[in-house]
Amino acid sequence: MTGEKRRRILIAKVGLDGHDRGAKALAALLKQEGYEVIYLGMYNTPEGVVKTAIQEDVDLIGISFLSGEHMILTPELMDQLKKHNAPEIPVIIGGIFPPQDVEKILNMGVKKVFRGSMVKDVTTYLDQFFNVTNLEK
């Protein structure tokens, strides 16, 4: 539909994880696919991510983990969304996790977990999630 706003996606690394190649690649590909991307880079706090997401009026938050902090920082991120009255902002998580953590993460309210996925898998999911066949990105 013409006139719909472009989907805004916030991509960030939280915690002390210094591996950002995947997050940068995802942000670049999402931009190529027509999404509007706010990339926060590394060393963010869950509260900072949520505050920025609200301020930027994003449609989705994407977090990348490669350091093993996902079971500590994901619940904190989800709690911050509730604390700041924004639990409706969907969250996706990507990175390297043990398979047994995926269900636990989903039970925290995360919409989708990508374990070592190709970035194209993420864009395919987002296109389906946002039903872009009927909307402008």
NORMO-V405584 format. One record per pair of residues at least 24 apart in sequence whose ideal C-beta (glycine too) atoms are under 10 Angstrom apart, sorted by the first residue. I is the first residue (numbers start at 1). GAP is how many residues later the second one is. Records with the same first field share a line. If there is no record, write none. Layout:
I->GAP + GAP
This chain:
1->133 + 134 + 135
2->133 + 134
3->132 + 133
4->126 + 128 + 130 + 131 + 132 + 133
5->31 + 52 + 54 + 130 + 131 + 132
6->28 + 29 + 30 + 53 + 129 + 130 + 131
7->26 + 27 + 28 + 29 + 30 + 51 + 52 + 53 + 119 + 120 + 122 + 123 + 125 + 128 + 129 + 130
8->27 + 28 + 29 + 30 + 45 + 48 + 49 + 50 + 51 + 52 + 129
9->26 + 27 + 28 + 29 + 30 + 44 + 47 + 49 + 50 + 51 + 52 + 53 + 81 + 83 + 113 + 117 + 121 + 128
10->26 + 27 + 28 + 29 + 30 + 34 + 39 + 40 + 42 + 43 + 44 + 45 + 46 + 47 + 48 + 49 + 50 + 51 + 52 + 53 + 79 + 81
11->24 + 26 + 27 + 28 + 29 + 30 + 38 + 47 + 49 + 50 + 51 + 52 + 53 + 81 + 83 + 111
12->26 + 27 + 28 + 29 + 30 + 31 + 32 + 33 + 34 + 36 + 37 + 40 + 41 + 49 + 50 + 51 + 52 + 65
13->26 + 27 + 28 + 29 + 30 + 31 + 36 + 50 + 51 + 52 + 53 + 54 + 56 + 60 + 82
14->26 + 28 + 29 + 30 + 31 + 32 + 33 + 34 + 35 + 49 + 50 + 51 + 53 + 55 + 56 + 58 + 59 + 60 + 62 + 63
15->27 + 28 + 29 + 30 + 31 + 48 + 50 + 52 + 53 + 54 + 55 + 57 + 58 + 61
16->26 + 27 + 51 + 53 + 57
17->25 + 26 + 27 + 46 + 47 + 48 + 49 + 50 + 51 + 52 + 53 + 56 + 78
18->24 + 25 + 48 + 49
19->45 + 46 + 47 + 48 + 76 + 77
20->44 + 46
21->43 + 45
22->42 + 43 + 44 + 72 + 73 + 74 + 92 + 94 + 95 + 97 + 100
23->39 + 40 + 41 + 42 + 43 + 71 + 72 + 96
24->40
25->39 + 93 + 94 + 97
26->36 + 38 + 68 + 88 + 91 + 92 + 93 + 94 + 96 + 97
27->35 + 37 + 92
28->91
29->89 + 90 + 91 + 93 + 94
30->32 + 89 + 92 + 93 + 96 + 107
32->91
33->86 + 87 + 89 + 90 + 91 + 93 + 94 + 99 + 104
34->89 + 93 + 98 + 102 + 103
35->24 + 25 + 88 + 91 + 92 + 95 + 97 + 102
36->101
37->25
44->29 + 33
45->28 + 31 + 32 + 35
46->26 + 27 + 28 + 29 + 30 + 31 + 32 + 33 + 34 + 35 + 37
47->29 + 30 + 32 + 33 + 36 + 37
48->32
49->24 + 27 + 28 + 31 + 32 + 42
50->26 + 27 + 28 + 29 + 30 + 31 + 32 + 33 + 34 + 36 + 39 + 41
51->29 + 33 + 35
53->24 + 27 + 28 + 31 + 33 + 36 + 38
54->26 + 27 + 30 + 31 + 32 + 35
57->32
58->28 + 31 + 32
59->30 + 31 + 67 + 70 + 71
60->29 + 30 + 31 + 32 + 51 + 52 + 66 + 69 + 70
61->25 + 28 + 29 + 30 + 31 + 32 + 49 + 50
62->28 + 29 + 30 + 31 + 32 + 50 + 52 + 60 + 64
63->28 + 29 + 30 + 31 + 32 + 47
64->28 + 29 + 30 + 31 + 32 + 50
65->28 + 29 + 30 + 31 + 32 + 36 + 40 + 48
66->28 + 29 + 30 + 31 + 50
67->28 + 29
68->27 + 28 + 29 + 30 + 33
69->26
70->24 + 25 + 26 + 27 + 28 + 31 + 34 + 35 + 38 + 40 + 43
71->26 + 27 + 30 + 33 + 34 + 37
74->27 + 30 + 31 + 34 + 35 + 36 + 39
75->29 + 30 + 32 + 33 + 34 + 35
76->32
77->31 + 32 + 33
78->27 + 30 + 31 + 32
79->29 + 30
81->28
82->27
90->36 + 39 + 40
92->30 + 33 + 34 + 37
94->25 + 27 + 28
